[in-house]
Protein backbone atom coordinates (compact mmCIF):
# COMPACT_ATOMS: atom_id res chain seq x y z
CA UNK A 1 0.00 0.00 0.00
CA UNK A 2 1.00 3.59 -0.54
CA UNK A 3 0.49 5.26 2.84
CA UNK A 4 0.80 8.84 4.08
CA UNK A 5 1.35 9.47 7.80
CA UNK A 6 1.09 12.76 9.67
CA UNK A 7 2.75 12.93 13.07
CA UNK A 8 5.26 10.33 11.90
CA UNK A 9 7.96 11.45 14.34
CA UNK A 10 5.76 10.91 17.42
CA UNK A 11 5.68 7.87 19.68
CA UNK A 12 3.06 6.01 17.63
CA UNK A 13 4.03 7.41 14.23
CA UNK A 14 7.70 6.45 14.39
CA UNK A 15 7.01 2.87 15.49
CA UNK A 16 4.19 2.49 12.97
CA UNK A 17 6.22 3.87 10.05
CA UNK A 18 9.06 1.45 10.72
CA UNK A 19 6.70 -1.52 10.93
CA UNK A 20 4.77 -0.59 7.77
CA UNK A 21 7.97 -0.16 5.77
CA UNK A 22 9.27 -3.49 7.06
CA UNK A 23 6.01 -5.07 5.84
CA UNK A 24 6.69 -3.83 2.31
CA UNK A 25 4.51 -0.71 2.19
CA UNK A 26 5.50 2.60 0.63
CA UNK A 27 5.32 5.13 3.48
CA UNK A 28 5.56 8.90 3.08
CA UNK A 29 5.49 11.60 5.75
CA UNK A 30 3.28 14.67 5.78
CA UNK A 31 6.10 16.98 6.84
CA UNK A 32 5.77 20.38 8.43
CA UNK A 33 7.16 23.26 6.37
CA UNK A 34 6.90 24.98 3.01
CA UNK A 35 6.89 23.81 -0.58
CA UNK A 36 10.68 23.40 -0.68
CA UNK A 37 10.48 20.14 1.26
CA UNK A 38 10.75 17.11 -1.09
CA UNK A 39 7.64 15.38 0.26
CA UNK A 40 3.98 16.15 0.97
CA UNK A 41 4.07 19.07 3.39
CA UNK A 42 1.82 21.33 5.41
CA UNK A 43 1.67 24.12 7.92
CA UNK A 44 -1.71 23.79 9.64
CA UNK A 45 -1.29 27.06 11.56
CA UNK A 46 -1.03 28.95 8.26
CA UNK A 47 -3.58 26.84 6.42
CA UNK A 48 -0.96 25.56 3.96
CA UNK A 49 -0.92 22.03 2.56
CA UNK A 50 0.48 20.56 -0.67
CA UNK A 51 1.01 16.95 -1.66
CA UNK A 52 2.90 18.02 -4.78
CA UNK A 53 3.46 15.06 -7.08
CA UNK A 54 3.14 12.46 -4.34
CA UNK A 55 -0.60 11.78 -4.13
CA UNK A 56 -2.99 10.05 -4.21
CA UNK A 57 -2.57 7.49 -1.41
CA UNK A 58 -4.26 4.20 -0.65
CA UNK A 59 -4.35 5.07 3.05
CA UNK A 60 -3.79 8.15 5.17
CA UNK A 61 -3.02 7.81 8.88
CA UNK A 62 -3.46 11.15 10.63
CA UNK A 63 -1.73 11.26 14.02
CA UNK A 64 -0.58 14.87 14.30
CA UNK A 65 -1.58 16.97 17.31
CA UNK A 66 -0.16 19.25 20.00
CA UNK A 67 1.41 17.38 22.93
CA UNK A 68 -1.07 17.26 25.82
CA UNK A 69 1.62 17.04 28.47
CA UNK A 70 3.92 19.75 27.12
CA UNK A 71 3.38 22.26 29.94
CA UNK A 72 0.53 23.75 32.00
CA UNK A 73 -2.80 24.20 30.29
CA UNK A 74 -2.96 27.94 29.85
CA UNK A 75 -5.71 29.30 27.60
CA UNK A 76 -3.12 29.56 24.82
CA UNK A 77 -2.01 25.94 25.32
CA UNK A 78 -5.61 24.72 25.24
CA UNK A 79 -6.21 26.57 21.98
CA UNK A 80 -3.15 24.87 20.47
CA UNK A 81 -4.39 21.46 21.63
CA UNK A 82 -7.82 22.09 20.14
CA UNK A 83 -6.78 23.77 16.89
CA UNK A 84 -3.98 21.33 16.09
CA UNK A 85 -6.53 18.54 16.11
CA UNK A 86 -9.75 20.03 14.81
CA UNK A 87 -8.49 22.72 12.43
CA UNK A 88 -5.57 20.57 11.29
CA UNK A 89 -7.89 17.67 10.46
CA UNK A 90 -10.38 19.97 8.72
CA UNK A 91 -7.56 21.42 6.59
CA UNK A 92 -6.37 17.96 5.54
CA UNK A 93 -9.89 16.70 4.83
CA UNK A 94 -10.79 19.76 2.74
CA UNK A 95 -7.59 19.43 0.72
CA UNK A 96 -8.29 15.78 -0.05
CA UNK A 97 -11.82 16.58 -1.21
CA UNK A 98 -10.98 19.72 -3.19
CA UNK A 99 -8.15 17.98 -5.04
CA UNK A 100 -9.91 14.65 -5.64
CA UNK A 101 -7.30 12.78 -3.61
CA UNK A 102 -9.65 10.58 -1.61
CA UNK A 103 -7.89 7.55 -0.06
CA UNK A 104 -9.49 4.15 0.37
CA UNK A 105 -9.15 4.48 4.14
CA UNK A 106 -8.54 7.45 6.42
CA UNK A 107 -7.43 6.58 9.95
CA UNK A 108 -7.61 9.56 12.27
CA UNK A 109 -6.33 9.58 15.83
CA UNK A 110 -8.69 10.29 18.69
CA UNK A 111 -8.51 9.30 22.35
CA UNK A 112 -10.39 7.64 25.17
CA UNK A 113 -10.73 11.16 26.57
CA UNK A 114 -13.81 11.22 24.32
CA UNK A 115 -15.72 9.41 27.09
CA UNK A 116 -14.85 11.80 29.91
CA UNK A 117 -14.71 10.65 33.53
CA UNK A 118 -16.57 7.33 33.98
CA UNK A 119 -14.57 5.04 36.27
CA UNK A 120 -17.54 3.03 37.48
CA UNK A 121 -18.65 1.34 34.25
CA UNK A 122 -17.12 -0.45 31.26
CA UNK A 123 -17.19 1.69 28.13
CA UNK A 124 -17.44 0.57 24.49
CA UNK A 125 -17.73 2.39 21.18
CA UNK A 126 -21.52 2.51 21.65
CA UNK A 127 -21.21 4.96 24.55
CA UNK A 128 -21.77 8.66 23.96
CA UNK A 129 -19.35 11.55 24.38
CA UNK A 130 -18.56 12.63 27.93
CA UNK A 131 -18.07 16.06 29.44
CA UNK A 132 -14.96 18.19 29.86
CA UNK A 133 -12.36 19.87 27.68
CA UNK A 134 -10.76 16.72 26.25
CA UNK A 135 -14.10 15.11 25.49
CA UNK A 136 -15.09 18.21 23.52
CA UNK A 137 -11.79 18.23 21.64
CA UNK A 138 -12.08 14.55 20.72
CA UNK A 139 -15.69 15.00 19.60
CA UNK A 140 -14.75 17.91 17.34
CA UNK A 141 -11.70 16.03 16.09
CA UNK A 142 -13.84 13.10 14.98
CA UNK A 143 -16.54 15.32 13.47
CA UNK A 144 -13.88 16.97 11.29
CA UNK A 145 -13.56 13.65 9.42
CA UNK A 146 -17.29 13.40 8.59
CA UNK A 147 -17.01 15.04 5.12
CA UNK A 148 -14.84 12.11 4.01
CA UNK A 149 -17.43 9.62 5.28
CA UNK A 150 -20.07 11.42 3.26
CA UNK A 151 -17.98 10.83 0.14
CA UNK A 152 -17.64 7.12 0.70
CA UNK A 153 -14.19 6.96 2.31
CA UNK A 154 -13.76 4.34 5.03
CA UNK A 155 -12.98 6.53 8.02
CA UNK A 156 -11.75 5.05 11.31
CA UNK A 157 -11.43 7.19 14.45
CA UNK A 158 -8.89 5.36 16.63
CA UNK A 159 -9.63 6.20 20.26
CA UNK A 160 -6.23 5.51 21.81
CA UNK A 161 -5.75 4.69 25.46
CA UNK A 162 -2.51 5.59 27.28
CA UNK A 163 0.21 4.16 25.06
CA UNK A 164 2.89 2.38 27.09
CA UNK A 165 6.43 2.39 25.73
CA UNK A 166 9.82 2.73 27.40
CA UNK A 167 10.84 4.95 24.48
CA UNK A 168 8.51 7.82 25.32
CA UNK A 169 5.08 8.96 26.42
CA UNK A 170 3.60 8.49 29.88
CA UNK A 171 5.57 5.39 30.89
CA UNK A 172 8.98 6.93 30.21
CA UNK A 173 8.05 9.99 32.28
CA UNK A 174 6.86 7.80 35.16
CA UNK A 175 9.90 5.53 35.30
CA UNK A 176 12.37 7.97 36.85
CA UNK A 177 10.32 8.90 39.95
CA UNK A 178 9.18 5.30 40.36
CA UNK A 179 12.77 4.02 40.24
CA UNK A 180 13.66 6.44 43.04
CA UNK A 181 10.75 5.19 45.13
CA UNK A 182 8.72 8.35 44.57
CA UNK A 183 5.94 6.74 42.54
CA UNK A 184 2.51 6.39 44.00
CA UNK A 185 -1.23 6.62 43.62
CA UNK A 186 -2.67 9.87 42.31
CA UNK A 187 -5.77 11.10 44.14
CA UNK A 188 -7.82 8.19 45.45
CA UNK A 189 -6.48 5.89 42.71
CA UNK A 190 -9.95 4.81 41.60
CA UNK A 191 -9.87 6.63 38.26
CA UNK A 192 -9.88 4.43 35.18
CA UNK A 193 -6.59 3.82 33.38
CA UNK A 194 -7.24 2.55 29.85
CA UNK A 195 -3.88 1.56 28.44
CA UNK A 196 -2.28 -0.29 25.52
CA UNK A 197 1.27 -1.33 24.71
CA UNK A 198 3.05 0.32 21.79
CA UNK A 199 3.39 -3.16 20.26
CA UNK A 200 -0.38 -3.68 20.20
CA UNK A 201 -1.01 -0.11 18.98
CA UNK A 202 1.07 -0.77 15.88
CA UNK A 203 -0.47 -4.21 15.38
CA UNK A 204 -3.95 -2.75 15.89
CA UNK A 205 -3.52 -0.01 13.31
CA UNK A 206 -2.16 -2.51 10.77
CA UNK A 207 -5.14 -4.76 11.51
CA UNK A 208 -7.51 -1.83 10.89
CA UNK A 209 -5.80 -1.07 7.59
CA UNK A 210 -6.40 -4.61 6.39
CA UNK A 211 -9.88 -5.17 7.86
CA UNK A 212 -12.39 -3.33 5.70
CA UNK A 213 -15.29 -4.04 8.05
CA UNK A 214 -13.87 -1.71 10.69
CA UNK A 215 -15.20 1.82 10.41
CA UNK A 216 -16.14 4.73 12.63
CA UNK A 217 -14.88 4.88 16.23
CA UNK A 218 -12.59 2.03 17.29
CA UNK A 219 -11.22 1.83 20.82
CA UNK A 220 -7.50 1.03 20.64
CA UNK A 221 -7.02 -0.12 24.22
CA UNK A 222 -6.02 -3.32 25.98
CA UNK A 223 -8.96 -5.58 26.91
CA UNK A 224 -8.23 -5.29 30.64
CA UNK A 225 -8.23 -1.66 31.77
CA UNK A 226 -7.17 -1.01 35.36
CA UNK A 227 -7.50 1.70 37.99
CA UNK A 228 -4.69 4.15 38.66
CA UNK A 229 -4.02 2.28 41.91
CA UNK A 230 -3.77 -1.09 40.14
CA UNK A 231 -1.40 0.32 37.52
CA UNK A 232 0.77 1.91 40.21
CA UNK A 233 1.08 -1.34 42.15
CA UNK A 234 1.84 -3.34 38.98
CA UNK A 235 4.62 -0.96 37.91
CA UNK A 236 6.10 -1.04 41.40
CA UNK A 237 6.19 -4.84 41.36
CA UNK A 238 7.82 -4.95 37.93
CA UNK A 239 10.65 -2.57 38.80
CA UNK A 240 10.77 -3.76 42.45
CA UNK A 241 10.25 -0.36 44.01
CA UNK A 242 7.86 0.78 46.77
CA UNK A 243 4.75 2.72 45.80
CA UNK A 244 3.49 3.89 49.19
CA UNK A 245 3.69 7.62 48.42
CA UNK A 246 0.49 9.34 47.33
CA UNK A 247 -0.22 12.56 45.48
CA UNK A 248 -3.40 14.07 46.95
CA UNK A 249 -5.97 15.40 44.51
CA UNK A 250 -5.46 19.01 45.64
CA UNK A 251 -1.67 18.76 45.34
CA UNK A 252 -1.95 17.43 41.78
CA UNK A 253 -4.21 20.32 40.81
CA UNK A 254 -1.86 22.89 42.37
CA UNK A 255 1.24 21.42 40.74
CA UNK A 256 -0.10 20.70 37.26
CA UNK A 257 -3.35 22.65 36.99
CA UNK A 258 -6.17 21.64 34.66
CA UNK A 259 -3.99 18.97 33.04
CA UNK A 260 -4.15 17.02 36.30
CA UNK A 261 -7.92 17.38 36.54
CA UNK A 262 -8.51 16.25 32.94
CA UNK A 263 -5.84 13.57 32.53
CA UNK A 264 -4.50 12.31 35.88
CA UNK A 265 -7.56 12.49 38.13
CA UNK A 266 -10.18 11.34 35.65
CA UNK A 267 -10.55 8.32 33.42
CA UNK A 268 -12.73 5.55 32.08
CA UNK A 269 -12.58 1.78 31.80
CA UNK A 270 -12.60 1.54 28.00
CA UNK A 271 -12.94 -1.80 26.22
CA UNK A 272 -11.79 -2.58 22.63
CA UNK A 273 -15.12 -4.13 21.65
CA UNK A 274 -14.84 -3.64 17.88
CA UNK A 275 -11.28 -4.93 17.64
CA UNK A 276 -12.12 -8.05 19.62
CA UNK A 277 -15.33 -8.69 17.70
CA UNK A 278 -13.29 -8.48 14.48
CA UNK A 279 -10.86 -11.14 15.70
CA UNK A 280 -7.89 -9.04 16.81
CA UNK A 281 -5.73 -10.82 19.39
CA UNK A 282 -3.65 -8.79 21.82
CA UNK A 283 -0.06 -9.73 22.62
CA UNK A 284 -0.28 -7.74 25.86
CA UNK A 285 -3.77 -8.13 27.37
CA UNK A 286 -2.70 -7.79 31.04
CA UNK A 287 -0.95 -4.77 32.58
CA UNK A 288 1.76 -6.55 34.59
CA UNK A 289 2.65 -8.87 31.72
CA UNK A 290 2.85 -5.89 29.37
CA UNK A 291 5.09 -3.90 31.71
CA UNK A 292 7.43 -6.86 32.27
CA UNK A 293 7.89 -7.40 28.54
CA UNK A 294 8.19 -3.71 27.69
CA UNK A 295 10.76 -3.09 30.43
CA UNK A 296 12.66 -6.37 30.12
C-alpha positions in Angstrom: 0.0 0.0 0.0 1.0 3.6 -0.5 0.5 5.3 2.8 0.8 8.8 4.1 1.4 9.5 7.8 1.1 12.8 9.7 2.8 12.9 13.1 5.3 10.3 11.9 8.0 11.4 14.3 5.8 10.9 17.4 5.7 7.9 19.7 3.1 6.0 17.6 4.0 7.4 14.2 7.7 6.5 14.4 7.0 2.9 15.5 4.2 2.5 13.0 6.2 3.9 10.1 9.1 1.5 10.7 6.7 -1.5 10.9 4.8 -0.6 7.8 8.0 -0.2 5.8 9.3 -3.5 7.1 6.0 -5.1 5.8 6.7 -3.8 2.3 4.5 -0.7 2.2 5.5 2.6 0.6 5.3 5.1 3.5 5.6 8.9 3.1 5.5 11.6 5.7 3.3 14.7 5.8 6.1 17.0 6.8 5.8 20.4 8.4 7.2 23.3 6.4 6.9 25.0 3.0 6.9 23.8 -0.6 10.7 23.4 -0.7 10.5 20.1 1.3 10.7 17.1 -1.1 7.6 15.4 0.3 4.0 16.1 1.0 4.1 19.1 3.4 1.8 21.3 5.4 1.7 24.1 7.9 -1.7 23.8 9.6 -1.3 27.1 11.6 -1.0 28.9 8.3 -3.6 26.8 6.4 -1.0 25.6 4.0 -0.9 22.0 2.6 0.5 20.6 -0.7 1.0 17.0 -1.7 2.9 18.0 -4.8 3.5 15.1 -7.1 3.1 12.5 -4.3 -0.6 11.8 -4.1 -3.0 10.1 -4.2 -2.6 7.5 -1.4 -4.3 4.2 -0.6 -4.3 5.1 3.0 -3.8 8.2 5.2 -3.0 7.8 8.9 -3.5 11.2 10.6 -1.7 11.3 14.0 -0.6 14.9 14.3 -1.6 17.0 17.3 -0.2 19.3 20.0 1.4 17.4 22.9 -1.1 17.3 25.8 1.6 17.0 28.5 3.9 19.7 27.1 3.4 22.3 29.9 0.5 23.7 32.0 -2.8 24.2 30.3 -3.0 27.9 29.8 -5.7 29.3 27.6 -3.1 29.6 24.8 -2.0 25.9 25.3 -5.6 24.7 25.2 -6.2 26.6 22.0 -3.2 24.9 20.5 -4.4 21.5 21.6 -7.8 22.1 20.1 -6.8 23.8 16.9 -4.0 21.3 16.1 -6.5 18.5 16.1 -9.8 20.0 14.8 -8.5 22.7 12.4 -5.6 20.6 11.3 -7.9 17.7 10.5 -10.4 20.0 8.7 -7.6 21.4 6.6 -6.4 18.0 5.5 -9.9 16.7 4.8 -10.8 19.8 2.7 -7.6 19.4 0.7 -8.3 15.8 -0.1 -11.8 16.6 -1.2 -11.0 19.7 -3.2 -8.2 18.0 -5.0 -9.9 14.6 -5.6 -7.3 12.8 -3.6 -9.6 10.6 -1.6 -7.9 7.5 -0.1 -9.5 4.1 0.4 -9.1 4.5 4.1 -8.5 7.5 6.4 -7.4 6.6 10.0 -7.6 9.6 12.3 -6.3 9.6 15.8 -8.7 10.3 18.7 -8.5 9.3 22.4 -10.4 7.6 25.2 -10.7 11.2 26.6 -13.8 11.2 24.3 -15.7 9.4 27.1 -14.8 11.8 29.9 -14.7 10.6 33.5 -16.6 7.3 34.0 -14.6 5.0 36.3 -17.5 3.0 37.5 -18.7 1.3 34.2 -17.1 -0.5 31.3 -17.2 1.7 28.1 -17.4 0.6 24.5 -17.7 2.4 21.2 -21.5 2.5 21.7 -21.2 5.0 24.5 -21.8 8.7 24.0 -19.3 11.6 24.4 -18.6 12.6 27.9 -18.1 16.1 29.4 -15.0 18.2 29.9 -12.4 19.9 27.7 -10.8 16.7 26.3 -14.1 15.1 25.5 -15.1 18.2 23.5 -11.8 18.2 21.6 -12.1 14.6 20.7 -15.7 15.0 19.6 -14.7 17.9 17.3 -11.7 16.0 16.1 -13.8 13.1 15.0 -16.5 15.3 13.5 -13.9 17.0 11.3 -13.6 13.6 9.4 -17.3 13.4 8.6 -17.0 15.0 5.1 -14.8 12.1 4.0 -17.4 9.6 5.3 -20.1 11.4 3.3 -18.0 10.8 0.1 -17.6 7.1 0.7 -14.2 7.0 2.3 -13.8 4.3 5.0 -13.0 6.5 8.0 -11.8 5.1 11.3 -11.4 7.2 14.4 -8.9 5.4 16.6 -9.6 6.2 20.3 -6.2 5.5 21.8 -5.7 4.7 25.5 -2.5 5.6 27.3 0.2 4.2 25.1 2.9 2.4 27.1 6.4 2.4 25.7 9.8 2.7 27.4 10.8 4.9 24.5 8.5 7.8 25.3 5.1 9.0 26.4 3.6 8.5 29.9 5.6 5.4 30.9 9.0 6.9 30.2 8.0 10.0 32.3 6.9 7.8 35.2 9.9 5.5 35.3 12.4 8.0 36.9 10.3 8.9 39.9 9.2 5.3 40.4 12.8 4.0 40.2 13.7 6.4 43.0 10.8 5.2 45.1 8.7 8.3 44.6 5.9 6.7 42.5 2.5 6.4 44.0 -1.2 6.6 43.6 -2.7 9.9 42.3 -5.8 11.1 44.1 -7.8 8.2 45.4 -6.5 5.9 42.7 -10.0 4.8 41.6 -9.9 6.6 38.3 -9.9 4.4 35.2 -6.6 3.8 33.4 -7.2 2.5 29.8 -3.9 1.6 28.4 -2.3 -0.3 25.5 1.3 -1.3 24.7 3.1 0.3 21.8 3.4 -3.2 20.3 -0.4 -3.7 20.2 -1.0 -0.1 19.0 1.1 -0.8 15.9 -0.5 -4.2 15.4 -4.0 -2.8 15.9 -3.5 0.0 13.3 -2.2 -2.5 10.8 -5.1 -4.8 11.5 -7.5 -1.8 10.9 -5.8 -1.1 7.6 -6.4 -4.6 6.4 -9.9 -5.2 7.9 -12.4 -3.3 5.7 -15.3 -4.0 8.0 -13.9 -1.7 10.7 -15.2 1.8 10.4 -16.1 4.7 12.6 -14.9 4.9 16.2 -12.6 2.0 17.3 -11.2 1.8 20.8 -7.5 1.0 20.6 -7.0 -0.1 24.2 -6.0 -3.3 26.0 -9.0 -5.6 26.9 -8.2 -5.3 30.6 -8.2 -1.7 31.8 -7.2 -1.0 35.4 -7.5 1.7 38.0 -4.7 4.2 38.7 -4.0 2.3 41.9 -3.8 -1.1 40.1 -1.4 0.3 37.5 0.8 1.9 40.2 1.1 -1.3 42.1 1.8 -3.3 39.0 4.6 -1.0 37.9 6.1 -1.0 41.4 6.2 -4.8 41.4 7.8 -5.0 37.9 10.7 -2.6 38.8 10.8 -3.8 42.5 10.2 -0.4 44.0 7.9 0.8 46.8 4.7 2.7 45.8 3.5 3.9 49.2 3.7 7.6 48.4 0.5 9.3 47.3 -0.2 12.6 45.5 -3.4 14.1 47.0 -6.0 15.4 44.5 -5.5 19.0 45.6 -1.7 18.8 45.3 -2.0 17.4 41.8 -4.2 20.3 40.8 -1.9 22.9 42.4 1.2 21.4 40.7 -0.1 20.7 37.3 -3.3 22.7 37.0 -6.2 21.6 34.7 -4.0 19.0 33.0 -4.2 17.0 36.3 -7.9 17.4 36.5 -8.5 16.2 32.9 -5.8 13.6 32.5 -4.5 12.3 35.9 -7.6 12.5 38.1 -10.2 11.3 35.6 -10.6 8.3 33.4 -12.7 5.6 32.1 -12.6 1.8 31.8 -12.6 1.5 28.0 -12.9 -1.8 26.2 -11.8 -2.6 22.6 -15.1 -4.1 21.7 -14.8 -3.6 17.9 -11.3 -4.9 17.6 -12.1 -8.1 19.6 -15.3 -8.7 17.7 -13.3 -8.5 14.5 -10.9 -11.1 15.7 -7.9 -9.0 16.8 -5.7 -10.8 19.4 -3.6 -8.8 21.8 -0.1 -9.7 22.6 -0.3 -7.7 25.9 -3.8 -8.1 27.4 -2.7 -7.8 31.0 -0.9 -4.8 32.6 1.8 -6.5 34.6 2.7 -8.9 31.7 2.9 -5.9 29.4 5.1 -3.9 31.7 7.4 -6.9 32.3 7.9 -7.4 28.5 8.2 -3.7 27.7 10.8 -3.1 30.4 12.7 -6.4 30.1 
